[in-house]
Amino acid sequence: MIKSLLIANRGEIACRVIRTARRMGIRTIAVYSDADRHALHVKSADEAVHIGPAPAAESYLIGEKVIAAAKETGAEAIHPGYGFLSENAAFAEAVVKAGLIWVGPNASSIEAMGLKDAAKSLMQEAGVPTTPGYLGDDQSLKRLKAEADAIGYPVLIKAVAGGGGKGMRKVDSAADFKDALASCQREAKASFGNDLVLLEKWITNPRHIEVQVFGDTHGNIVHLFERDCTLQRRHQKVIEEAPAPGMDEATRAAICAAAVNAAKAVDYVGAGTVEFIADGSGALSADTIWFMEMNTRLQVEHPVTEAITGVDLVEWQLRVASGEPLPRTQDELSICGWAMEARLYAENPETGFLPSIGTLETLSLPAATVRLDTGIETGGKVSSYYDPMIAKLISAGPDRETARVKLADACDRVTTWPVHNNAGFLSRLLREETFIKGTATTGFIGDHLDRLTAKPAASDQGLAKAASALRDAERAMRTPSPSDTPWAALTGFRANAADDLECWVDVDGTPTSVTLTADQAGETHRLRDGVLLIEAGWPFKVTLPQFGTGSSPGAVSDGTIASPMPGRVLAVDVADGDRVSEGQTLVTLEAMKMEHALKAPFAGTVTSLAATVDAQVTEGYVLMKIEPDEA
């Protein structure tokens, strides 16, 4: 058995691997960048090595630094986690050449599945059903456009080296193809250093189903059943579950057998996931499910498989890497119960899911009711350099409904501040009738985004609780005068009566009348300048009103185009003096591995252009101004 392990990753997956390794008596070594010097994974490991500046391209993505750290600390093996170098065949090979154990598949397997076009060709040869499309070498706009026209719209443009939802564009019409291709190629080049693409027929009502497979060095390959990852936003998974709703035994047997055949075709060793797309317009069946790609690593959503099988997949990885056979045979694996996972991100659904960056002054996660995989703690920082995941919340129960209710209730109680999160959005998704019925398709979130991200009004009972907390805090600090206190307007006051009164507070900056009663609900947390009320996962900042200050909510934009978050300028689509129309893309930013297009708020002329490609900008940086057309 491996005695010492370096984890070539950060955040929650590094902490996850460390947890299992420690249970197995394995010494752990973390690596960290400047931005992660005080991160939780660094504190959790037995030893830690600094490997460079904050940008991943200068630290976590430099294989030589990672291998040097392993050598320096006497590590026997390297676990790549997911992301970063986990599916880099050259790095896997370099690890082995350095005399270290690679906790993952052989470099040849990674390489075979790393390029989606080659992988699809290989799967076709192995008899695995694949989605119709174009896999050719001719990458000219003319040829790609012609192939898309022949396939029929909508089509999906997909980077051959892509992953994690990046380098993918759905194209609905021939007129949109050129711009979508350019955007896809630019993102693929920036993310993977490879702008080659393939085309696939877009399945109109798709479901995303994947199968966990595992192989060892003794020729054994098993599956650990399927997961459903259909709920996605911009091709990124939001909520996952196992098993898949509506999956009958015959279809399960067929899809799992296809996944095992895919793994056998590349002599697979270790943990891997074979992803399929299914036609969700009717009942699931073997002839309406097609291979999409294989991820040659541990998946983010692996905990739901662990929950229904009773298997620790990281332990299996370490045992297989140590040369042991798989701990169980296929006949010894079975499904027990149901599990769901929600990805909690530092992002604000109210602002189009813009990343929320900063220090988590307040962090409260419902550890008593669900499994929590996290890589951050109170006082930790969410950086613009990395993925904005705060935690994964994983529920389990004897049936789907039990797991769903448990996870929704857990999302209700998540609290982070001043960093925003998507818990309210997750809670609402889990209570959607379509999700409850198990009939959602991958387009569900996009089709209902406005409704799903609309912040509800705070309840009267919740505001009463928050106002009471404010009142108690103020009374403890001073005795206010009648002219400046919100508690002055007593309604129906009488001696020895219940402590009821009407008052004014600001809720997210909006003056609101509140009647304090004994019937009060909602989770509240004290802030330095008010109270944070949490209801169904949505935050409401409740403060004392600022009397006489005045405000101008809903003011019309003056045409200033400012960066809504720290990030890098990917593209500037206009020049000084250009005339633009309302909604036209002006500049594209990249933050936390996502592209964000800023558009013109109205028709006008570009002035004061300060945006340049590759520039790093701070939140609020003025990129340009739009002078409105004269009426």
C-alpha positions in Angstrom: 0.0 0.0 0.0 1.1 3.6 -0.8 2.6 5.2 2.3 2.8 8.8 1.3 0.6 10.8 -1.2 0.9 14.2 -2.8 -2.4 15.7 -4.0 -1.8 17.8 -7.1 -4.9 19.9 -6.6 -6.7 22.3 -4.2 -10.0 23.1 -2.6 -12.7 20.5 -1.8 -11.2 17.6 -3.9 -7.9 18.0 -2.2 -9.6 17.9 1.2 -11.7 14.9 0.1 -8.6 12.9 -0.9 -6.8 13.8 2.3 -9.7 12.6 4.4 -9.6 9.1 2.9 -5.8 8.9 2.8 -5.6 9.8 6.5 -8.2 7.1 7.4 -6.0 4.6 5.5 -2.9 5.7 7.4 -1.3 7.4 4.4 0.9 10.6 4.9 -0.5 13.4 2.8 1.3 16.3 1.1 -0.5 19.4 -0.3 0.7 21.9 -2.8 -0.4 25.5 -2.8 -0.2 28.8 -4.7 0.2 32.3 -3.2 -3.5 32.6 -3.1 -4.0 29.4 -1.2 -1.3 29.8 1.4 -3.9 29.7 4.2 -6.4 27.4 2.5 -8.1 24.5 4.2 -6.4 21.8 2.2 -3.0 23.2 3.2 -4.0 23.0 6.9 -5.5 19.6 6.5 -2.4 17.9 5.0 0.5 16.5 7.0 2.9 18.7 4.9 2.5 21.4 2.2 4.8 22.8 -0.5 4.5 26.2 -2.2 4.6 25.9 -6.0 4.1 29.4 -7.3 1.9 32.5 -8.0 -1.8 32.5 -7.8 -2.6 32.0 -11.5 -3.0 28.2 -12.1 -0.9 28.5 -15.2 2.0 29.5 -13.0 1.4 27.0 -10.2 -1.1 24.1 -10.3 -0.7 23.5 -14.0 3.1 23.3 -14.0 3.8 19.6 -13.8 7.5 20.0 -13.2 6.8 21.9 -10.0 4.3 19.3 -8.8 6.8 16.4 -9.4 9.6 18.4 -7.8 7.4 18.9 -4.7 6.7 15.1 -4.5 10.4 14.4 -4.8 11.3 17.0 -2.2 8.9 15.5 0.4 9.5 11.9 -0.3 6.0 11.2 -1.6 5.5 7.8 -3.3 2.4 8.7 -5.3 0.6 11.7 -6.9 -3.3 12.0 -6.9 -4.4 14.6 -9.5 -8.0 15.1 -8.2 -10.1 16.5 -11.1 -9.4 19.5 -13.3 -5.9 20.9 -13.6 -3.5 18.1 -14.6 -5.9 15.2 -14.0 -6.4 14.3 -17.7 -3.0 15.4 -18.9 -1.4 12.3 -20.5 2.0 13.9 -20.7 1.9 14.7 -17.0 0.8 11.2 -16.1 3.7 9.8 -18.1 6.1 12.2 -16.5 5.0 11.1 -13.0 5.7 7.5 -13.9 9.1 8.3 -15.5 10.0 10.1 -12.3 9.6 6.9 -10.4 6.4 7.9 -8.7 3.0 6.1 -8.7 0.3 7.8 -10.7 -3.1 7.5 -9.1 -5.1 7.3 -12.3 -5.4 5.6 -15.7 -2.5 4.9 -18.0 -1.3 7.8 -20.1 -2.4 5.9 -23.2 -6.0 5.6 -21.9 -6.1 9.3 -21.1 -4.7 10.1 -24.6 -7.2 7.8 -26.3 -10.1 9.5 -24.6 -8.7 13.0 -24.4 -9.7 14.1 -27.9 -13.4 13.8 -28.4 -13.3 13.1 -32.1 -10.7 10.3 -31.7 -12.7 8.9 -28.8 -15.9 8.7 -30.7 -14.2 6.9 -33.6 -12.7 4.4 -31.1 -16.2 3.9 -29.5 -17.7 3.3 -32.9 -15.1 0.5 -33.5 -16.0 -1.0 -30.1 -19.7 -1.1 -30.9 -20.7 1.6 -28.5 -23.5 3.7 -29.9 -22.5 7.3 -30.7 -24.3 10.6 -31.5 -24.5 11.5 -35.2 -22.0 14.3 -36.2 -18.8 15.4 -37.9 -15.3 14.3 -36.7 -13.2 15.3 -39.7 -9.8 16.9 -39.9 -10.9 19.8 -42.1 -11.5 22.6 -39.6 -12.2 25.4 -42.1 -15.2 27.6 -41.6 -16.5 26.5 -45.0 -16.3 22.8 -44.3 -17.6 23.0 -40.7 -20.5 25.2 -41.8 -21.4 22.8 -44.6 -21.3 19.9 -42.3 -23.5 21.7 -39.8 -26.0 22.5 -42.6 -26.0 18.8 -43.6 -26.6 17.6 -40.0 -29.5 20.0 -39.5 -29.9 22.7 -36.8 -29.7 22.9 -34.0 -26.2 21.5 -33.8 -23.6 21.4 -31.0 -20.1 22.7 -31.5 -17.8 20.9 -29.1 -14.0 21.4 -28.5 -12.3 18.1 -29.0 -10.1 18.7 -26.0 -12.9 20.2 -23.9 -14.4 19.4 -20.6 -16.3 20.8 -17.6 -18.8 22.4 -19.9 -16.2 24.6 -21.6 -15.7 24.9 -25.3 -19.3 24.1 -26.2 -21.9 26.1 -28.1 -25.4 25.2 -29.2 -26.2 26.8 -32.6 -29.9 27.2 -33.5 -29.6 28.5 -37.1 -27.1 28.8 -39.9 -26.9 32.6 -39.4 -25.5 32.1 -35.9 -22.9 29.5 -36.8 -19.9 31.7 -37.6 -20.0 33.7 -34.4 -20.7 30.6 -32.3 -17.7 28.8 -33.8 -15.4 31.7 -33.2 -16.4 32.0 -29.6 -16.1 28.2 -29.0 -12.7 28.1 -30.7 -11.4 31.1 -28.7 -12.6 29.6 -25.4 -11.1 26.2 -26.3 -7.8 27.7 -27.2 -7.6 29.7 -23.9 -8.7 26.8 -21.7 -7.1 23.7 -23.4 -4.5 25.1 -25.8 -6.4 23.4 -28.7 -9.1 25.0 -30.8 -10.1 22.0 -32.8 -13.8 21.2 -32.7 -16.3 18.5 -33.7 -20.0 18.8 -34.5 -22.9 16.8 -33.0 -26.6 16.7 -33.7 -28.3 18.5 -30.9 -30.8 16.2 -29.2 -33.9 18.4 -28.7 -34.9 16.9 -25.3 -31.7 15.6 -23.9 -30.9 13.9 -20.6 -27.3 13.5 -19.4 -26.7 10.1 -17.9 -23.2 8.7 -17.0 -21.8 5.5 -15.7 -19.1 5.1 -13.2 -16.5 2.5 -14.2 -13.5 1.1 -12.5 -10.6 -1.0 -13.7 -7.5 -2.6 -12.0 -4.1 -3.8 -13.2 -5.3 -7.4 -13.2 -7.7 -7.0 -16.1 -10.9 -6.5 -14.1 -13.4 -3.8 -15.0 -16.7 -3.2 -13.3 -19.4 -0.5 -13.3 -20.9 1.1 -10.3 -24.2 2.0 -12.0 -25.4 5.2 -13.4 -25.8 8.9 -12.3 -28.2 11.4 -13.8 -26.6 14.9 -14.3 -29.4 16.4 -16.4 -29.9 19.6 -14.5 -27.3 21.9 -16.1 -26.7 25.6 -16.7 -24.5 26.5 -19.7 -23.4 22.9 -19.9 -22.2 22.8 -16.3 -23.8 20.4 -13.9 -25.9 21.8 -11.0 -27.6 18.9 -9.3 -26.7 15.2 -9.8 -28.4 12.1 -8.5 -28.0 8.3 -8.5 -29.6 6.2 -9.7 -31.2 7.9 -12.7 -35.0 8.4 -12.5 -37.0 6.3 -14.9 -34.2 3.8 -15.5 -35.6 0.3 -15.9 -33.4 -2.7 -15.4 -33.1 -3.6 -19.1 -31.9 -0.2 -20.0 -29.6 0.0 -17.1 -28.0 -3.3 -18.1 -27.5 -2.0 -21.7 -26.0 1.3 -20.8 -23.7 -0.1 -18.1 -22.5 -2.8 -20.4 -21.7 -0.2 -23.1 -19.7 1.7 -20.5 -17.7 -1.3 -19.6 -17.0 -2.0 -23.2 -15.8 1.6 -23.7 -13.4 1.1 -20.7 -12.2 -2.2 -22.1 -11.5 -0.7 -25.5 -8.7 1.4 -23.9 -7.5 -1.1 -21.2 -8.8 1.2 -18.5 -7.3 1.3 -15.0 -8.7 3.4 -12.1 -11.8 5.5 -11.8 -13.5 6.8 -15.0 -16.9 8.0 -16.1 -18.5 7.2 -19.5 -21.0 9.9 -20.4 -24.1 9.4 -22.5 -26.8 11.6 -23.9 -30.3 10.2 -23.9 -33.5 11.3 -25.7 -35.7 12.5 -22.8 -38.8 13.0 -24.9 -40.1 9.6 -23.8 -39.2 6.7 -21.6 -35.6 5.8 -21.4 -34.6 2.9 -23.7 -31.3 1.4 -24.9 -31.8 2.5 -28.5 -32.2 6.2 -27.6 -28.9 6.6 -25.5 -25.6 7.5 -27.2 -22.0 7.8 -26.1 -20.7 11.4 -25.7 -17.3 11.2 -24.0 -15.3 9.5 -21.3 -13.7 11.4 -18.4 -10.5 9.7 -17.4 -10.6 10.8 -13.7 -12.7 11.0 -10.6 -15.8 13.1 -11.2 -17.1 16.0 -9.1 -20.3 14.1 -8.5 -18.7 10.8 -7.4 -20.2 11.1 -3.8 -23.7 10.1 -5.0 -22.3 6.8 -6.4 -20.5 6.3 -3.1 -23.8 6.8 -1.2 -25.8 4.2 -3.1 -23.0 1.6 -3.3 -21.3 2.0 0.0 -17.9 2.3 -1.7 -15.2 4.9 -1.1 -14.0 5.5 -4.6 -10.8 7.3 -3.5 -9.9 4.3 -1.4 -10.4 2.1 -4.5 -8.2 4.5 -6.5 -5.4 4.2 -3.9 -5.7 0.4 -3.7 -5.7 -0.1 -7.4 -2.7 2.3 -7.8 -0.9 0.2 -5.2 -1.4 -2.9 -7.4 -4.3 -4.5 -5.5 -7.3 -6.0 -7.4 -10.7 -4.3 -7.2 -12.1 -4.8 -3.7 -15.4 -6.1 -5.1 -16.6 -8.0 -8.2 -19.6 -7.0 -10.3 -21.9 -9.5 -8.6 -21.0 -7.9 -5.2 -22.1 -4.4 -6.2 -25.7 -3.3 -5.9 -27.8 -0.1 -5.6 -29.1 0.7 -2.1 -31.3 3.8 -1.8 -31.0 7.1 -3.5 -28.6 10.1 -3.3 -28.4 13.6 -4.6 -25.7 16.3 -4.8 -26.0 20.0 -5.2 -23.0 22.2 -6.1 -22.8 25.3 -3.9 -21.1 28.1 -5.8 -19.9 31.6 -4.9 -22.1 33.3 -7.5 -25.2 35.5 -7.5 -28.2 34.2 -9.3 -29.8 37.6 -9.2 -27.1 39.1 -11.4 -26.9 36.4 -14.0 -24.7 34.2 -11.8 -21.8 36.6 -11.8 -19.0 35.2 -9.6 -18.9 36.6 -6.0 -15.4 37.1 -4.7 -14.1 37.9 -1.3 -13.7 36.7 2.3 -16.3 34.5 3.8 -16.9 36.5 7.0 -19.9 34.3 7.7 -20.1 30.6 6.6 -22.7 28.2 7.9 -23.3 24.8 6.3 -25.8 22.2 7.4 -23.4 19.5 8.4 -25.8 17.6 10.7 -28.2 16.5 7.9 -26.1 16.0 4.8 -22.6 15.1 3.7 -20.5 18.2 3.0 -17.4 18.1 0.8 -15.8 21.5 1.1 -12.4 23.2 0.8 -13.1 26.4 2.6 -13.9 27.6 6.1 -15.0 30.7 7.8 -12.5 33.5 7.1 -11.4 31.8 3.9 -11.3 33.6 0.6 -13.0 33.0 -2.7 -10.5 33.9 -5.3 -11.0 35.0 -8.9 -8.3 32.6 -10.0 -10.1 29.4 -9.5 -13.4 27.6 -9.7 -15.9 29.3 -7.4 -17.2 26.2 -5.7 -17.8 26.6 -1.9 -19.0 23.1 -1.2 -21.0 20.0 -2.4 -24.1 19.1 -0.4 -24.9 15.4 -0.7 -28.1 13.8 0.7 -29.0 10.1 0.9 -32.2 8.2 1.7 -34.1 5.0 1.1 -35.9 6.6 -1.9 -35.7 9.6 -4.2 -38.2 11.7 -2.4 -36.5 11.4 0.9 -33.1 12.4 -0.6 -34.7 15.3 -2.5 -36.5 16.8 0.6 -33.4 16.4 2.7 -31.2 18.2 0.2 -33.7 21.0 -0.3 -34.0 21.6 3.4 -30.2 21.6 3.6 -30.0 24.2 0.9 -32.5 26.3 2.8 -30.1 26.7 5.7 -26.9 27.7 3.8 -25.4 31.0 4.9 -22.5 32.9 3.4 -21.7 36.6 3.7 -20.7 39.0 2.2 -20.0 36.4 -0.6 -23.2 35.4 -2.4 -24.2 31.9 -3.2 -26.7 29.9 -5.3 -28.4 28.1 -2.4 -31.8 29.8 -3.0 -31.6 28.8 -6.7 -30.8 25.2 -5.8 -33.6 25.0 -3.2 -36.1 26.3 -5.8 -34.8 23.8 -8.4 -35.3 20.9 -6.0 -38.9 21.9 -5.4 -39.8 22.3 -9.1 -42.6 19.9 -10.1 -40.7 18.9 -13.3 -37.7 17.8 -11.2 -39.9 16.1 -8.6 -41.4 14.0 -11.5 -38.0 13.2 -12.9 -38.8 14.6 -16.3 -36.4 17.5 -16.6 -34.1 17.8 -19.6 -30.8 19.7 -19.9 -32.6 22.8 -21.2 -34.9 23.1 -18.2 -32.9 25.7 -16.3 -32.3 27.8 -19.4 -35.9 27.7 -20.4 -37.1 28.8 -17.0 -34.1 30.9 -15.9 -35.9 34.2 -15.1 -38.4 32.4 -12.8 -35.8 30.2 -11.2 -33.5 33.2 -10.3 -36.1 35.7 -9.2 -35.5 36.4 -5.6 -38.7 36.0 -3.5 -39.9 38.6 -1.1 -39.0 38.0 2.5 -41.8 36.7 4.7 -43.5 38.9 7.3 -42.5 36.4 10.0 -38.9 36.4 8.9 -38.7 40.2 8.7 -40.3 40.4 12.2 -37.5 38.1 13.5 -34.8 40.1 11.9 -36.3 43.4 13.1 -36.5 42.0 16.6 -32.8 41.1 16.5 -32.0 44.6 15.3 -34.0 46.1 18.0 -32.4 44.0 20.7 -29.0 44.9 19.4 -29.7 48.6 19.3 -31.2 48.6 22.8 -28.1 46.9 24.1 -25.9 49.7 22.6 -27.8 52.9 23.3 -31.1 54.5 24.2 -32.3 56.1 20.9 -34.3 59.3 20.8 -37.8 59.4 19.3 -36.6 61.4 16.3 -34.2 58.8 14.9 -35.4 55.4 16.0 -37.5 53.0 13.9 -39.1 51.7 17.1 -40.9 54.9 17.8 -44.1 54.1 15.9 -45.8 51.9 18.5 -49.2 50.4 17.3 -51.9 49.6 19.9 -49.4 49.9 22.7 -50.7 49.3 26.2 -49.0 48.5 29.5 -48.1 44.8 30.1 -49.3 43.9 26.6 -47.4 41.6 24.2 -44.3 43.1 22.7 -45.9 44.1 19.4 -44.9 47.2 17.5 -44.7 48.6 13.9 -41.3 49.7 12.7 -39.3 50.5 9.6 -36.2 48.7 8.4 -34.2 48.6 5.2 -34.4 45.2 3.4 -31.6 45.0 0.8 -31.6 48.8 0.8 -35.4 49.2 0.4 -37.4 50.8 3.3 -40.0 48.3 4.5 -42.6 48.4 7.2 -42.6 45.5 9.7 -44.9 44.5 12.4 -43.2 42.6 15.2 -45.2 39.6 16.5 -44.6 36.5 18.5 -44.9 34.4 15.4 -41.5 34.8 13.9 -39.6 32.5 11.5 -36.4 32.4 9.5 -32.7 31.9 10.1 -30.9 35.1 11.2 -27.2 36.0 11.7 -25.7 39.1 13.1 -23.6 41.3 10.9 -21.5 44.3 11.8 -24.1 46.7 10.3 -27.3 44.7 10.5 -28.9 41.3 10.4 -28.8 38.7 7.7 -32.1 36.8 7.2 -32.0 33.5 5.3 -35.2 32.1 3.9 -35.2 29.1 1.6 -31.6 29.7 0.9 -32.1 33.4 -0.2 -30.3 36.1 1.8 -31.9 39.4 2.9 -29.8 42.1 4.6 -31.9 43.9 7.1 -30.5 47.2 8.5 -31.8 50.2 10.3 -33.2 52.8 7.9 -31.1 55.8 7.0 -33.6 58.6 7.6 -33.3 61.7 5.4 -30.5 60.4 3.3 -32.6 60.0 0.1 -31.9 57.5 -2.6 -32.5 57.0 -6.3 -33.3 53.3 -6.9 -33.9 52.3 -10.4 -31.9 55.2 -11.8 -31.3 54.9 -15.6 -27.9 53.8 -16.7 -25.6 56.7 -17.8 -23.9 54.4 -20.3 -20.9 53.6 -18.3 -19.7 50.0 -19.0 -17.9 48.8 -15.9 -16.5 45.4 -15.1 -19.0 43.6 -12.7 -16.2 41.5 -11.2 -12.4 41.1 -11.3 -11.3 39.2 -14.5 -9.4 39.2 -17.8 -10.5 40.9 -21.0 -10.9 38.1 -23.6 -12.2 40.2 -26.5 -13.1 43.7 -27.4 -15.7 43.9 -30.2 -15.9 47.6 -30.7 -13.6 50.6 -31.2 -13.8 54.3 -30.1 -16.4 56.0 -32.2 -18.3 52.9 -33.2 -22.1 53.1 -33.3 -23.7 50.2 -31.4 -27.2 48.9 -31.1 -29.0 48.0 -27.9 -27.9 44.5 -26.7 -24.8 44.4 -28.9 -21.8 42.6 -27.4 -19.1 45.2 -26.5 -16.5 43.2 -24.5 -16.1 39.7 -23.2 -14.5 39.0 -19.8 -13.3 35.8 -18.3 -13.6 35.2 -14.5 -13.5 31.9 -12.7 -13.2 29.9 -15.9 -16.4 31.4 -17.4 -17.0 33.9 -20.2 -19.2 36.9 -19.5 -20.3 39.2 -22.4 -21.1 42.8 -21.6 -23.7 44.3 -23.9 -24.8 47.8 -24.8 -27.7 49.0 -22.5 -29.0 51.2 -25.4 -28.1 52.4 -28.9 -25.4 54.9 -29.0 -21.7 55.6 -29.7 -18.6 54.1 -28.0 -16.4 56.7 -26.2 -13.6 56.6 -23.7 -12.6 53.0 -24.6 -10.2 51.6 -22.0 -10.6 47.9 -22.5 -7.7 46.0 -24.1 -7.4 42.3 -24.8 -5.6 40.3 -22.0 -5.8 43.1 -19.5 -6.6 42.2 -15.9 -9.4 44.4 -14.6 -10.8 45.0 -11.1 -14.5 45.1 -10.2 -15.9 48.5 -11.2 -13.2 49.3 -13.7 -14.7 51.5 -16.4 -14.1 49.7 -19.7 -15.9 52.3 -21.9 -18.9 54.5 -22.1 -21.9 54.6 -24.5 -23.2 58.0 -25.4 -26.9 57.6 -26.2 -28.4 58.6 -29.5 -30.1 61.9 -29.4 -33.9 61.6 -29.1 
